[in-house]
Amino acid sequence: MKWIPAFSKRTMFIYFILLFLLYLFYALNTCLVDERKFSLNRFLLKRQYTKYKNAAVRFVSLLGFNVEDNDYKYRRLKKQNLIPVKRLPDALVIGVKKCGTRALLEFLRLHPDVRAAGSEVHFFDKFYHKGFEWYRDKMPPTLEGQITMEKTPSYWVTRTAPKRVQAMNPAVKLLAVVRDPVTRAISDYTQSASKSVSLPRFEDLAVVNISWGGSQAVAASWPPIRLGIYLRPFKRWLKRFNRESLLLISGERLVADPAAEMARVQEFLGLKRVITEKHFYFNSSKGFPCLLKSESRSTPHCLGKTKGRSHPHINPSTLETLREFYKPFNEKFYELCGINFGWP
Ligand SMILES: Nc1ncnc2c1ncn2[C@@H]1O[C@H](COP(=O)(O)OS(=O)(=O)O)[C@@H](OP(=O)(O)O)[C@H]1O
């Protein structure tokens, strides 16, 4: 009778090991992982990893099952020996800060022939010394014919950026979103105020006393105000690139009619018009157009909380002063770019 408990202990142990192995096999073969963080997966699926590196989250298999079978497009391309590789950008969203650059990029990513770096790379302003190989490595892998992009709004005002971008590729396509400079300034201020509670009122920063007599002037060198003078940086870019290489996008139209503005963008980039009305819906509580689905999500969603913040109430006389200040710059800008954006 002594062998019975001994046998059951051994059997139980073997069953336990088998169950554990079965669980491991199941978990590793079907779990939802972030490929960039899962190093063992990189090792076992090195080739597939390179191919899918830019995807945030995908179903992957440690044992090689169902990795490519999920994706008809990539299976077909593999048969043709086409493998995505990282390339320097063909197009850049160069600015302008707080004008809707994130919305533009997220909308563009709906296009199957566009792949974009997720976060701002800041190569032409902060990291130029790291070299083009470093920059290329920041890009998502693309197939022949797909457009590689990135957006860094500070390129617009970086003095050295036009020359550096030209050195990378004189035929690069440039996109800049512009918006009523007064709203842009308030948006810029709202962002700073969200990080610093003790920030003075917008009115006190935008318009300053210039004499004891009480005369006032616009604080033209305060960055939120200065950045709204689009004329100067635009001229700088035009010294290096011809007008046809630089598309100006209306930040207002990107909100009011995203499909129409995206039609212009797709035409400029030489893309088939894939992004249309059917990709957008207006979210009335957010007050902005949102996406019905995107590359990473199949459900309706809006841009993050930091996009589309509510702005503080601004004294109407300050608004009037700022509008008067920007008027001559706006008019010269309209003249030079050949578009009347109709800012008040
Ligand atoms: N669809 C959609 N959803 C949310 N927000 C939208 C959208 N389209 C344009 N915008 C406007 O984009 C403003 C932020 O601009 P940027 O993305 O260029 O900002 S940043 O420079 O990258 O910080 C952001 O500014 P705030 O309203 O001040 O938050 C928005 O007005």
The ligand as an SDF file (V2000), in Angstrom:
LIG
                    3D

 31 33  0  0  0  0  0  0  0  0999 V2000
   -8.5550   66.8500  -34.2640 N   0  0  0  0  0  0  0  0  0  0  0  0
   -7.9670   67.5840  -33.3230 C   0  0  0  0  0  0  0  0  0  0  0  0
   -8.0050   67.2080  -32.0250 N   0  0  0  0  0  0  0  0  0  0  0  0
   -7.3970   67.9670  -31.0800 C   0  0  0  0  0  0  0  0  0  0  0  0
   -6.7190   69.1030  -31.3360 N   0  0  0  0  0  0  0  0  0  0  0  0
   -6.6560   69.4980  -32.6190 C   0  0  0  0  0  0  0  0  0  0  0  0
   -7.2710   68.7710  -33.6520 C   0  0  0  0  0  0  0  0  0  0  0  0
   -7.0440   69.4220  -34.8130 N   0  0  0  0  0  0  0  0  0  0  0  0
   -6.3410   70.5030  -34.5200 C   0  0  0  0  0  0  0  0  0  0  0  0
   -6.1040   70.5550  -33.1960 N   0  0  0  0  0  0  0  0  0  0  0  0
   -5.3670   71.6310  -32.5470 C   0  0  0  0  0  0  0  0  0  0  0  0
   -4.0360   71.2150  -32.4030 O   0  0  0  0  0  0  0  0  0  0  0  0
   -3.4990   72.0340  -31.3760 C   0  0  0  0  0  0  0  0  0  0  0  0
   -2.1870   71.4490  -30.9150 C   0  0  0  0  0  0  0  0  0  0  0  0
   -1.2860   71.6820  -31.9590 O   0  0  0  0  0  0  0  0  0  0  0  0
    0.0060   70.8040  -32.1800 P   0  0  0  0  0  0  0  0  0  0  0  0
   -0.3630   69.3760  -32.2910 O   0  0  0  0  0  0  0  0  0  0  0  0
    0.7220   71.3880  -33.3340 O   0  0  0  0  0  0  0  0  0  0  0  0
    0.7770   71.0570  -30.8260 O   0  0  0  0  0  0  0  0  0  0  0  0
    2.3170   70.7980  -30.5560 S   0  0  0  0  0  0  0  0  0  0  0  0
    3.0610   71.9020  -31.1500 O   0  0  0  0  0  0  0  0  0  0  0  0
    2.6910   69.5070  -31.1190 O   0  0  0  0  0  0  0  0  0  0  0  0
    2.4190   70.8240  -29.0750 O   0  0  0  0  0  0  0  0  0  0  0  0
   -4.5800   72.0470  -30.3300 C   0  0  0  0  0  0  0  0  0  0  0  0
   -4.4260   73.2090  -29.5620 O   0  0  0  0  0  0  0  0  0  0  0  0
   -5.2290   73.4360  -28.2080 P   0  0  0  0  0  0  0  0  0  0  0  0
   -6.6650   73.5930  -28.6120 O   0  0  0  0  0  0  0  0  0  0  0  0
   -4.6920   74.6580  -27.5980 O   0  0  0  0  0  0  0  0  0  0  0  0
   -4.9850   72.2340  -27.3400 O   0  0  0  0  0  0  0  0  0  0  0  0
   -5.8450   72.0260  -31.1630 C   0  0  0  0  0  0  0  0  0  0  0  0
   -6.4640   73.2740  -31.2570 O   0  0  0  0  0  0  0  0  0  0  0  0
  1  2  1  0
  2  3  1  0
  2  7  2  0
  3  4  2  0
  4  5  1  0
  5  6  2  0
  6  7  1  0
  6 10  1  0
  7  8  1  0
  8  9  2  0
  9 10  1  0
 10 11  1  0
 11 12  1  0
 11 30  1  0
 12 13  1  0
 13 14  1  0
 13 24  1  0
 14 15  1  0
 15 16  1  0
 16 17  2  0
 16 18  1  0
 16 19  1  0
 19 20  1  0
 20 21  2  0
 20 22  2  0
 20 23  1  0
 24 25  1  0
 24 30  1  0
 25 26  1  0
 26 27  2  0
 26 28  1  0
 26 29  1  0
 30 31  1  0
M  END
$$$$
